[in-house]
Amino acid sequence: MTATPRPPACKLTGTPEKGYAVRANRDIKRGELVIDEAPLYTLSKPWDVDAIKLKLEHLTREQKEQYLKLSSVSRNDMSQIESIFRSNCLPLGLSNPMRIQATTEFGIFHKISRFNSSCSPNVRNVWDEKVKRMRMVAQRDITTDEELCFSYGMVLAPRAQRMEGLKKDFGFECACAACARGEDASKKSDGRRAELARLMKVIRSMGHDPSEGVRMVRRALKLLKAERLTDHEDHLYYYGYLFCVGASDITHAKEWAVKALDALVLSVGPYGDGVELMRKYAEKPESHPCKGVFLPMTLSGPK
């Protein structure tokens, strides 16, 4: 018997006049692929309007129409086609716990450009360099008809700073769940996000004190959970692994590595960048080149 194909994970709703939104077409599990798409075109920095025009010349008529219908923020100092590019381009860099690769290359995506922004995003954009496609991956369990949003800005910044940046760069007042909180709840959220941002910076320099590093990782993971964020979760578990393997605590290193692998797969998908290397560390934690770089000591696991 032939299995019934699953319906698409997402659907486009709305109108050009009132604005578009992408919503869940069915229940979606965390880590599930929502949509993947090849770019209409890519462009490397530094770019200008002439470079954009040249790219548009190589598009089909249908693709040009798709591009020109994308929303944009009107700017007095640039043309419509440049404004569309700046309002919709996404970076094509790689980011996993083992490698953060800055990029100068950006892409335009017809369907993915319809996803709105949230400072508590439920999907994440992940560039797949192997097949040259952008993938949107669910970052938590999502129910049917829930709007699918990723973050346009800095999720760990305070609400006022996030809203100011989104207004300046994209021309809208953010009204997501995180920004619509009451004053007291917003102040508490700002405090948690500020502490998360601080910890993410400090943890990287805690090689002189692995025990304190592990404590900070656990603190940061609790704050992520309180904010309903998954950003950096895979990185934090990986840092816990590094502290333990560096201290030759292989038992706890394995626990952290398994958690890091699980978080990475949920973040980028089972075939995403860095998954195979993280799987190797989860299976054989002592194989990391940082093993034994600290004085031997017993630390603690993620629980």
C-alpha positions as CSV (number, residue, x, y, z in Angstrom):
1,M,0.0,0.0,0.0
2,T,1.3,3.4,-1.0
3,A,1.8,5.8,2.0
4,T,-0.3,9.0,1.9
5,P,2.2,11.9,1.4
6,R,2.3,14.4,4.2
7,P,0.9,17.9,3.4
8,P,3.3,20.8,3.1
9,A,4.5,22.1,6.5
10,C,3.7,25.7,5.8
11,K,1.3,27.9,3.8
12,L,1.3,31.5,2.7
13,T,-1.6,33.6,4.0
14,G,-2.6,37.3,3.7
15,T,-2.8,39.7,0.8
16,P,-0.4,42.3,-0.8
17,E,-2.5,45.1,0.7
18,K,-2.6,43.8,4.3
19,G,0.6,41.9,4.3
20,Y,1.7,38.3,4.2
21,A,2.3,35.7,6.9
22,V,3.6,32.2,6.7
23,R,1.7,29.8,8.9
24,A,1.9,26.1,9.9
25,N,-0.2,24.0,7.6
26,R,-0.1,21.2,10.1
27,D,1.6,20.4,13.4
28,I,5.3,20.6,13.1
29,K,7.9,19.0,15.5
30,R,11.0,20.8,16.7
31,G,13.9,20.0,14.3
32,E,11.6,19.4,11.3
33,L,12.3,20.9,8.0
34,V,9.6,23.5,7.2
35,I,10.8,24.6,3.8
36,D,13.9,24.8,1.7
37,E,14.6,27.0,-1.3
38,A,17.3,27.9,-3.8
39,P,18.1,31.7,-4.0
40,L,16.8,33.8,-6.9
41,Y,20.3,35.1,-6.9
42,T,23.3,35.7,-4.7
43,L,25.5,38.7,-4.3
44,S,28.8,39.3,-2.5
45,K,29.9,42.4,-0.6
46,P,30.6,45.1,-1.6
47,W,27.5,45.5,-3.7
48,D,25.9,48.4,-5.5
49,V,22.8,49.0,-7.6
50,D,24.7,48.1,-10.8
51,A,25.6,44.7,-9.4
52,I,22.0,44.1,-8.5
53,K,20.8,45.1,-12.0
54,L,23.3,42.7,-13.6
55,K,21.9,39.9,-11.4
56,L,18.3,40.8,-12.4
57,E,19.2,40.6,-16.1
58,H,19.9,36.9,-15.7
59,L,16.6,36.1,-14.1
60,T,13.6,34.8,-16.0
61,R,10.6,37.1,-16.4
62,E,8.7,35.2,-13.7
63,Q,11.7,35.5,-11.3
64,K,12.0,39.2,-11.9
65,E,8.3,39.6,-11.1
66,Q,8.7,37.6,-7.9
67,Y,11.6,39.8,-6.9
68,L,9.8,43.1,-7.6
69,K,6.8,42.0,-5.5
70,L,8.9,41.6,-2.4
71,S,8.3,44.1,0.4
72,S,10.9,46.7,1.1
73,V,11.6,49.8,3.2
74,S,11.6,52.9,1.0
75,R,14.8,54.9,1.3
76,N,15.5,58.3,-0.3
77,D,19.1,57.4,-1.1
78,M,18.5,54.2,-3.1
79,S,16.4,52.8,-5.9
80,Q,13.5,50.3,-5.4
81,I,15.6,47.3,-6.6
82,E,18.4,48.1,-4.1
83,S,15.9,48.7,-1.3
84,I,14.3,45.3,-2.0
85,F,17.7,43.6,-1.8
86,R,18.7,45.3,1.4
87,S,15.3,44.5,3.0
88,N,15.3,40.8,2.1
89,C,18.8,39.5,1.7
90,L,19.9,36.7,4.0
91,P,23.5,35.7,4.9
92,L,24.9,32.5,3.4
93,G,27.4,31.8,6.1
94,L,27.8,28.7,8.3
95,S,27.4,28.5,12.0
96,N,27.8,25.5,14.2
97,P,29.5,25.0,17.6
98,M,32.8,24.0,16.1
99,R,32.9,26.7,13.4
100,I,31.5,30.1,13.0
101,Q,32.2,31.4,9.5
102,A,31.5,35.0,8.7
103,T,30.2,35.6,5.2
104,T,30.3,38.3,2.6
105,E,27.7,36.5,0.4
106,F,24.0,37.1,0.6
107,G,21.0,35.6,-1.1
108,I,17.4,36.6,-2.1
109,F,14.7,34.0,-1.5
110,H,11.2,34.4,-2.9
111,K,9.2,32.2,-0.5
112,I,11.4,32.6,2.6
113,S,11.2,36.4,2.3
114,R,7.5,36.1,3.3
115,F,8.4,34.9,6.8
116,N,7.9,37.6,9.3
117,S,10.2,38.4,12.3
118,S,9.9,37.5,15.9
119,C,12.2,38.1,18.9
120,S,11.1,34.7,20.2
121,P,11.4,32.8,16.8
122,N,10.0,29.4,16.2
123,V,12.0,28.7,13.0
124,R,15.6,29.3,12.0
125,N,17.2,29.9,8.7
126,V,20.1,27.6,7.9
127,W,22.2,27.8,4.8
128,D,23.1,24.4,3.3
129,E,26.4,25.0,1.5
130,K,26.4,21.5,0.0
131,V,23.2,21.9,-2.0
132,K,23.2,25.7,-2.1
133,R,19.7,26.0,-0.5
134,M,18.3,27.9,2.5
135,R,16.4,25.7,4.9
136,M,13.9,26.8,7.5
137,V,14.0,24.5,10.5
138,A,11.4,24.4,13.4
139,Q,13.0,25.5,16.7
140,R,10.2,24.2,18.9
141,D,7.0,22.2,18.5
142,I,4.5,24.3,16.4
143,T,0.7,23.9,16.2
144,T,-1.4,24.1,13.0
145,D,-2.1,27.8,11.9
146,E,0.6,29.2,14.2
147,E,2.6,31.9,12.4
148,L,6.2,30.9,11.5
149,C,8.8,33.6,12.2
150,F,12.5,33.9,12.4
151,S,14.5,36.7,13.9
152,Y,15.5,39.6,11.7
153,G,17.6,41.2,14.5
154,M,19.6,40.6,17.7
155,V,17.4,38.5,19.9
156,L,19.6,39.0,23.0
157,A,19.4,42.8,22.8
158,P,17.0,44.7,25.1
159,R,13.4,45.3,23.8
160,A,14.0,49.0,23.1
161,Q,17.2,48.3,21.1
162,R,15.5,45.5,19.2
163,M,12.5,47.6,18.3
164,E,14.7,50.6,17.3
165,G,16.8,48.4,15.0
166,L,13.8,46.7,13.3
167,K,12.1,50.1,12.8
168,K,15.3,51.6,11.2
169,D,16.2,48.6,9.0
170,F,12.8,47.1,8.1
171,G,10.3,49.9,8.7
172,F,8.0,48.2,11.2
173,E,7.1,48.4,14.9
174,C,7.8,44.9,16.3
175,A,4.7,43.5,18.0
176,C,5.9,39.9,18.6
177,A,5.1,38.1,21.8
178,A,8.5,39.1,23.3
179,C,8.0,42.8,22.5
180,A,4.3,43.0,23.4
181,R,5.0,42.0,27.0
182,G,3.9,44.4,29.8
183,E,6.4,46.7,31.3
184,D,7.3,44.5,34.3
185,A,7.6,41.3,32.3
186,S,9.6,43.2,29.6
187,K,12.0,44.5,32.2
188,K,12.6,40.9,33.5
189,S,13.0,39.6,30.0
190,D,15.6,42.3,29.2
191,G,17.5,41.3,32.3
192,R,17.6,37.7,31.3
193,R,18.6,38.4,27.8
194,A,21.3,40.9,28.9
195,E,22.7,38.2,31.2
196,L,22.6,35.7,28.4
197,A,24.6,38.0,26.1
198,R,27.1,38.6,28.9
199,L,27.5,34.9,29.6
200,M,27.9,34.0,25.9
201,K,30.9,36.4,25.8
202,V,32.5,35.4,29.2
203,I,32.1,31.6,28.8
204,R,34.5,31.6,25.8
205,S,37.3,33.0,28.0
206,M,36.8,30.6,31.0
207,G,39.6,28.2,30.1
208,H,41.4,29.2,33.3
209,D,38.5,28.0,35.4
210,P,36.6,25.1,33.8
211,S,34.5,24.5,36.9
212,E,33.2,28.1,36.7
213,G,32.8,27.7,33.0
214,V,30.5,24.7,33.4
215,R,28.5,26.6,36.0
216,M,28.0,29.5,33.6
217,V,26.9,27.2,30.8
218,R,24.2,25.7,33.0
219,R,23.1,29.2,34.1
220,A,22.9,30.3,30.5
221,L,20.8,27.2,29.5
222,K,18.3,28.0,32.3
223,L,18.0,31.5,31.0
224,L,17.4,30.3,27.4
225,K,14.6,28.1,28.7
226,A,13.0,30.9,30.6
227,E,13.0,33.1,27.5
228,R,11.7,30.2,25.2
229,L,14.8,30.6,23.0
230,T,16.9,28.0,21.4
231,D,19.5,30.3,19.9
232,H,23.0,29.2,21.0
233,E,21.7,26.1,22.8
234,D,24.0,23.8,20.7
235,H,26.9,26.1,21.3
236,L,26.4,26.1,25.1
237,Y,26.3,22.3,25.3
238,Y,29.4,22.2,23.2
239,Y,31.2,24.6,25.6
240,G,30.2,22.3,28.5
241,Y,31.8,19.4,26.5
242,L,34.9,21.4,25.9
243,F,35.4,22.3,29.6
244,C,35.0,18.6,30.6
245,V,37.1,17.1,27.9
246,G,39.8,19.7,28.5
247,A,39.8,18.6,32.2
248,S,40.0,14.9,31.1
249,D,36.5,14.3,32.7
250,I,35.5,12.0,29.9
251,T,32.3,10.7,31.6
252,H,30.8,14.1,31.9
253,A,32.3,15.2,28.5
254,K,30.2,12.5,26.9
255,E,27.0,13.7,28.5
256,W,27.6,17.2,27.2
257,A,28.6,16.0,23.8
258,V,25.4,13.9,23.4
259,K,23.4,16.9,24.4
260,A,25.3,19.1,22.0
261,L,24.6,16.6,19.2
262,D,20.9,16.5,20.0
263,A,20.6,20.3,20.1
264,L,22.6,20.7,16.8
265,V,20.4,18.2,15.0
266,L,17.3,20.0,16.2
267,S,18.8,23.3,15.2
268,V,20.1,22.6,11.7
269,G,18.6,19.2,10.8
270,P,20.1,15.7,10.7
271,Y,22.4,16.5,7.8
272,G,23.3,20.0,8.7
273,D,26.8,21.5,8.9
274,G,28.8,20.1,11.8
275,V,26.5,17.2,12.7
276,E,28.9,14.5,11.6
277,L,31.8,15.9,13.5
278,M,29.7,16.4,16.6
279,R,28.4,12.8,16.3
280,K,32.1,11.7,16.3
281,Y,32.7,13.6,19.6
282,A,29.5,12.2,21.1
283,E,30.6,8.6,20.3
284,K,34.2,9.1,21.3
285,P,34.5,12.3,23.4
286,E,38.2,11.8,24.1
287,S,39.0,12.3,20.4
288,H,38.8,16.1,20.6
289,P,42.2,17.8,20.2
290,C,41.5,19.9,23.4
291,K,41.6,16.8,25.6
292,G,43.7,17.3,28.7
293,V,44.6,21.0,28.0
294,F,43.5,21.8,31.6
295,L,44.5,20.3,34.9
296,P,42.6,17.0,35.5
297,M,39.5,17.5,37.6
298,T,36.0,16.1,37.9
299,L,33.3,18.6,36.8
300,S,29.6,18.0,36.2
301,G,27.2,17.0,33.5
302,P,24.3,19.0,31.9
303,K,21.7,17.8,34.5
